[in-house]
Amino acid sequence: MKLKLSFIALLFSFYALAQNYQLSSETEVSVITIGPGNSLNDAFGHNAFRVRDIKNGIDVVYGYGEYDFDAPNFYLKFARGKLNYLISRHPFSDFYNHYERHNRTIKEQVLNLSSEEKQNLFKFLETNYLPDNRRYLYDFFYDNCATRIRDVSENVTKNDFIYNLPKDFETKTFRGLIHEHVSLNSWGSFGIDIALGSVIDKDATNNEYMFLPKYIHTFFENAKFNDSQNLVKRSSLIYERKDEKTSTNFIFSPLVIMSLLAILILFITYKDFKNKTRTKLLDILLFGFTGIIGILLLLLWFATDHSATAHNYNVLWAVPFNLIVLAQIVKKQFKNWFKGYLKFLVIMLCLLTLHWIIGVQIFAIGIIPLLIALMVRYLFLIKSFNAQ
């Protein structure tokens, strides 16, 4: 217990020292941009601040967006969008070695700040790193590792930054920006396009582009402040990703798997049509699966704080009510109201198609075969009802 108290006292002594520590005139403050990695978690890159004072032996990196695995009910809070993330601080050598080992590009932009602004930024970061201040409510689009770099830079310098558009700039939606980092026919993109709603299908403003680390680098490179000063004094490539052999297994991609599943559904439906029968197990699985997915989407929409899961029109094919009508599926004879419900499902699929065409929401390309199979199956069930 005494050892623990001594450690805490030492920790706070260090923070107190940092708050009053005077950086030398040789200090450089820079923004570090880390390129994408190979996993979905690393696909969007990372940003961090680097404070380097050679004269006083300081070279540390501060980054936002670190998981707080010690948080109680971690996974439940993560799912509900209520998980607090952390600001991290690491020696630059450890930071560099980590990303070099994982073969991720490291770029640096030294900011054109005054001595006072550098001091203020250092003090802000150290204050933010205090145990009582480290945690913050993360938002993937509006408060992440990249947006914090932009916001802290603007707030600490107390200047209006002018972000000049780069050459060949093209306006995109949030979903379009995500697809720059994850392939359309990947399981990562498939999950994202099902879980996130139409709110990410609006055009991102120039400022909102900077939820992605690479656009922090791009916009900072062209930014000015104090009317005419360049925000970035010097840019450099610290480490360049080495080419790796990456295999994209098309056979196990969402489009192929969903196509095989759709073919199976269509084949069984064709056999049922020819034999004037109905495979109840298939209908139980389809209605149960789509109903469960629909319930999960509604929970993400209404029962979480995730800003990007609202207004999700994937519920037009993953209809939550399908779970309720399962009792009808197992019966030999359908009730009269169930015919109307089947027609309702067909209309929902038509509405989904309309939403897609006019751009209200863009859906995962992998679900196209499944949507076709569902439409055919619903029409078959309507025909079966009429034949009763």
C-alpha positions in Angstrom: 0.0 0.0 0.0 2.9 2.4 0.9 4.5 1.5 -2.4 1.3 2.3 -4.3 1.0 5.7 -2.5 4.6 6.5 -3.2 4.1 5.7 -6.9 1.0 8.0 -7.1 2.9 10.8 -5.3 5.8 10.4 -7.8 3.3 10.4 -10.7 1.6 13.6 -9.6 5.0 15.2 -8.9 6.0 14.5 -12.5 2.7 16.0 -13.8 3.3 19.1 -11.6 6.8 19.4 -13.0 5.4 19.0 -16.6 2.9 21.8 -16.1 5.6 24.2 -15.1 8.3 22.8 -17.5 9.7 25.4 -19.9 10.4 24.0 -23.3 13.6 25.3 -25.0 13.6 27.5 -28.1 14.7 24.4 -30.2 11.4 22.6 -29.5 9.5 21.2 -32.5 5.8 20.2 -32.3 4.6 18.0 -35.2 1.7 16.0 -36.4 2.4 12.3 -37.0 0.2 10.5 -39.6 0.3 6.7 -39.6 -0.8 4.8 -42.7 -3.4 2.0 -42.8 -2.6 -1.4 -41.5 -3.8 -4.9 -42.6 -6.7 -5.4 -40.2 -10.1 -3.6 -40.1 -9.1 -2.0 -36.8 -6.1 -0.4 -38.4 -7.6 0.3 -41.9 -8.1 4.0 -41.3 -4.7 5.0 -40.0 -3.8 7.1 -37.0 -2.7 10.6 -36.0 -0.7 11.9 -33.0 1.2 14.9 -31.7 5.0 14.7 -31.3 6.8 17.1 -29.0 10.5 17.1 -29.5 12.9 19.1 -27.4 16.4 17.8 -28.0 18.1 20.2 -25.7 16.1 18.9 -22.7 15.9 15.3 -23.8 12.1 15.3 -24.6 10.7 13.3 -27.5 7.2 12.0 -26.7 4.1 11.2 -28.8 0.5 11.9 -27.6 -2.3 10.1 -29.4 -6.1 10.0 -28.8 -8.3 7.0 -29.2 -6.7 4.3 -27.1 -9.0 1.6 -25.7 -9.6 1.6 -22.0 -9.7 -2.2 -21.4 -9.9 -1.7 -17.7 -13.3 0.0 -18.0 -16.1 -2.0 -16.3 -18.5 -3.7 -18.7 -16.1 -2.9 -21.6 -17.9 -4.8 -24.3 -21.4 -3.6 -23.3 -20.3 0.0 -23.2 -18.5 -0.4 -26.6 -21.6 -1.8 -28.2 -23.8 1.0 -26.7 -21.4 3.7 -27.8 -20.8 4.7 -24.1 -17.2 3.6 -23.9 -14.6 6.2 -22.8 -11.4 6.2 -24.8 -8.0 7.5 -23.6 -5.2 9.8 -24.6 -1.9 7.9 -24.7 1.7 9.1 -24.3 4.7 7.1 -25.4 8.4 7.8 -26.1 8.8 8.4 -29.8 11.3 5.6 -30.1 8.7 3.1 -28.8 6.0 4.6 -31.0 8.2 4.4 -34.1 9.4 0.8 -33.4 5.8 -0.3 -33.0 4.6 1.0 -36.3 7.8 0.0 -38.2 7.4 -3.5 -36.9 3.8 -3.5 -38.2 5.0 -2.1 -41.5 2.9 1.1 -41.5 3.9 4.3 -43.2 4.9 7.2 -40.8 4.7 10.8 -42.0 5.6 13.9 -40.0 4.5 17.5 -40.4 6.4 20.1 -38.2 4.0 22.8 -37.3 4.8 26.5 -37.7 4.0 27.5 -34.1 5.5 30.2 -31.9 7.3 29.3 -28.7 4.3 30.3 -26.7 2.0 28.1 -28.8 4.3 25.1 -28.4 4.4 25.7 -24.7 0.6 25.9 -24.5 0.1 22.8 -26.6 2.6 20.8 -24.4 0.8 22.0 -21.3 -2.6 21.2 -22.7 -1.5 17.6 -23.6 0.1 17.0 -20.2 -3.0 18.3 -18.5 -5.2 16.1 -20.8 -3.0 13.1 -19.8 -3.8 13.5 -16.1 -5.7 10.5 -14.7 -8.8 12.5 -14.2 -8.7 14.0 -17.7 -7.6 11.1 -19.9 -10.9 9.6 -20.7 -13.4 11.0 -23.3 -16.4 9.8 -25.1 -15.2 8.6 -28.5 -17.1 9.1 -31.8 -15.8 7.5 -35.0 -16.8 10.4 -37.2 -16.8 13.5 -35.0 -14.4 12.9 -32.0 -11.6 10.5 -32.9 -7.8 10.4 -33.1 -7.8 12.6 -36.1 -10.5 15.2 -35.2 -8.8 15.7 -31.9 -5.6 16.7 -33.6 -7.5 19.3 -35.7 -9.5 20.6 -32.7 -6.6 20.8 -30.2 -4.4 22.6 -32.8 -7.1 25.2 -33.5 -8.0 25.7 -29.8 -4.4 25.9 -28.4 -3.2 28.3 -31.1 -6.4 30.4 -30.9 -6.1 31.0 -34.7 -8.6 30.5 -37.5 -7.1 27.9 -39.8 -7.8 28.3 -43.5 -7.9 24.8 -45.1 -7.3 25.2 -48.8 -8.6 22.4 -50.9 -6.0 20.1 -52.5 -5.8 19.6 -56.2 -8.3 17.2 -57.7 -10.5 17.4 -54.6 -13.8 15.5 -55.0 -16.8 15.8 -52.6 -17.7 12.5 -51.1 -20.1 11.1 -48.6 -18.9 9.7 -45.2 -19.6 6.2 -46.6 -17.6 7.0 -49.8 -14.7 8.1 -47.6 -14.9 4.9 -45.6 -14.8 2.9 -48.9 -11.5 4.5 -49.7 -10.0 2.3 -46.9 -12.1 -0.8 -47.1 -12.9 -2.7 -50.3 -16.5 -2.8 -51.3 -16.4 -6.6 -51.5 -14.8 -7.2 -48.1 -16.4 -8.4 -44.9 -15.3 -5.2 -43.2 -17.2 -3.1 -45.7 -20.1 -5.6 -45.6 -20.5 -5.2 -41.8 -20.1 -1.4 -41.9 -22.7 -1.0 -44.7 -25.2 -3.1 -42.8 -24.6 -1.6 -39.3 -24.4 2.1 -40.3 -27.4 4.1 -41.4 -28.3 6.7 -44.0 -26.8 9.5 -41.9 -23.4 8.6 -43.4 -24.7 8.9 -46.9 -24.7 12.7 -46.8 -21.8 14.7 -48.3 -19.0 15.4 -45.8 -18.0 19.1 -45.5 -14.3 20.0 -46.0 -13.9 20.1 -42.2 -15.6 16.7 -41.7 -13.2 15.1 -44.1 -10.7 15.3 -41.3 -12.2 12.4 -39.4 -9.8 10.3 -41.5 -6.1 10.6 -40.5 -4.9 10.9 -44.1 -7.0 14.0 -44.6 -5.5 15.6 -41.5 -2.2 15.3 -43.3 -3.7 16.5 -46.6 -5.5 19.5 -45.2 -2.8 20.5 -42.8 -0.3 20.5 -45.7 -2.3 23.2 -47.5 -3.5 25.1 -44.4 -2.7 28.6 -43.5 -3.2 30.7 -40.3 -2.7 34.3 -39.3 -3.9 35.2 -42.8 -0.8 34.1 -44.7 1.4 31.8 -42.6 1.7 28.1 -43.6 0.6 25.9 -40.8 3.2 23.2 -41.7 6.8 24.3 -41.7 8.3 21.1 -42.9 7.1 17.7 -44.0 9.0 14.4 -44.1 8.5 10.7 -44.6 10.0 8.9 -41.6 9.1 5.4 -42.6 7.7 4.1 -45.8 5.6 0.9 -45.9 7.4 -2.0 -47.6 5.5 -3.9 -50.3 3.9 -7.1 -49.0 2.2 -9.9 -50.8 -1.4 -9.6 -49.8 -3.9 -12.2 -51.0 -7.5 -11.2 -51.5 -9.5 -14.4 -51.3 -12.4 -13.7 -53.7 -13.9 -17.1 -53.1 -14.7 -16.3 -49.5 -15.8 -12.7 -50.2 -19.3 -11.5 -49.2 -20.5 -11.4 -52.8 -19.5 -15.0 -53.5 -20.8 -16.4 -50.2 -24.1 -14.5 -50.5 -24.4 -15.6 -54.1 -24.0 -19.2 -53.1 -26.6 -18.8 -50.3 -29.0 -17.1 -52.8 -28.5 -19.9 -55.3 -29.4 -22.4 -52.6 -32.5 -20.5 -51.7 -33.5 -20.2 -55.4 -32.9 -23.9 -56.0 -35.0 -25.0 -53.1 -37.7 -22.5 -54.1 -37.7 -23.9 -57.7 -38.0 -27.5 -56.3 -40.8 -26.4 -54.1 -42.6 -24.8 -57.1 -42.2 -27.9 -59.3 -43.3 -30.3 -56.6 -46.1 -28.1 -55.3 -44.7 -28.2 -51.8 -43.0 -25.8 -49.3 -39.7 -26.3 -47.4 -40.7 -24.9 -44.0 -37.2 -25.2 -42.6 -35.9 -22.7 -45.2 -38.7 -20.2 -44.4 -38.0 -20.6 -40.6 -34.3 -19.9 -41.2 -34.9 -16.9 -43.5 -37.6 -15.2 -41.3 -35.6 -16.0 -38.2 -32.3 -14.7 -39.6 -33.7 -11.5 -41.1 -35.8 -10.9 -38.0 -32.8 -11.2 -35.6 -30.7 -8.9 -37.8 -33.5 -6.4 -37.9 -33.8 -6.4 -34.0 -30.0 -5.8 -33.8 -30.2 -2.9 -36.2 -33.1 -1.3 -34.3 -31.1 -1.6 -31.1 -28.1 0.1 -32.7 -30.5 2.8 -34.0 -32.5 3.5 -30.8 -30.7 1.9 -27.9 -27.1 3.2 -28.4 -25.3 6.5 -28.5 -23.6 5.7 -31.8 -24.3 8.7 -34.1 -23.8 6.7 -37.3 -26.3 3.9 -36.7 -29.4 6.0 -37.0 -31.9 6.0 -39.9 -30.7 2.6 -41.1 -32.9 1.4 -43.9 -31.4 -2.1 -43.9 -34.5 -2.8 -41.8 -36.4 -2.8 -45.1 -34.9 -6.3 -45.8 -34.0 -7.3 -42.3 -37.6 -6.8 -41.0 -37.8 -7.2 -37.2 -41.5 -8.3 -37.5 -40.3 -11.5 -39.2 -39.5 -12.9 -35.8 -43.1 -12.3 -34.7 -44.6 -14.1 -37.6 -42.5 -17.3 -37.3 -45.5 -19.0 -35.8 -47.3 -18.7 -39.1 -44.4 -20.2 -41.0 -44.6 -23.6 -39.3 -48.3 -24.0 -40.1 -49.6 -25.8 -43.1 -52.3 -23.2 -43.8 -51.5 -19.4 -43.7 -53.9 -17.0 -42.0 -55.5 -14.4 -44.3 -53.6 -11.5 -42.7 -50.3 -13.3 -43.5 -50.8 -12.9 -47.2 -51.0 -9.1 -46.7 -47.8 -9.3 -44.6 -46.0 -11.1 -47.4 -47.0 -8.4 -49.8 -45.7 -5.9 -47.3 -42.3 -7.6 -47.4 -42.2 -7.3 -51.2 -43.1 -3.6 -50.9 -40.3 -3.1 -48.4 -37.8 -4.6 -50.8 -39.0 -2.3 -53.6 -38.7 0.7 -51.2 -35.1 -0.4 -50.4 -34.3 -0.5 -54.1 -35.7 3.0 -54.5 -33.7 4.3 -51.6 -30.6 2.8 -53.2 -31.3 4.3 -56.6 -32.0 7.8 -55.5 -29.1 7.8 -53.0 -30.9 7.9 -49.7 -28.7 5.1 -48.5 -26.1 3.0 -50.1 -26.2 -0.7 -49.2 -23.6 -3.5 -49.2 -23.1 -5.0 -52.6 -22.9 -8.4 -51.0 -26.6 -8.4 -50.1 -27.7 -8.0 -53.7 -28.0 -11.8 -54.3 -29.7 -12.3 -51.0 -32.3 -9.5 -51.8 -33.1 -11.2 -55.1 -33.5 -14.5 -53.4 -35.7 -13.0 -50.7 -37.9 -11.4 -53.3 -38.4 -14.6 -55.2 -39.1 -16.6 -52.0 -41.7 -14.0 -50.9 -43.4 -14.1 -54.3 -43.4 -17.9 -54.1 -45.1 -17.8 -50.7 -47.7 -15.5 -52.0 -48.4 -17.8 -54.8 -48.6 -20.7 -52.4 -51.1 -18.8 -50.3 -53.3 -18.2 -53.4 -53.1 -21.9 -54.2 -54.5 -22.9 -50.8 
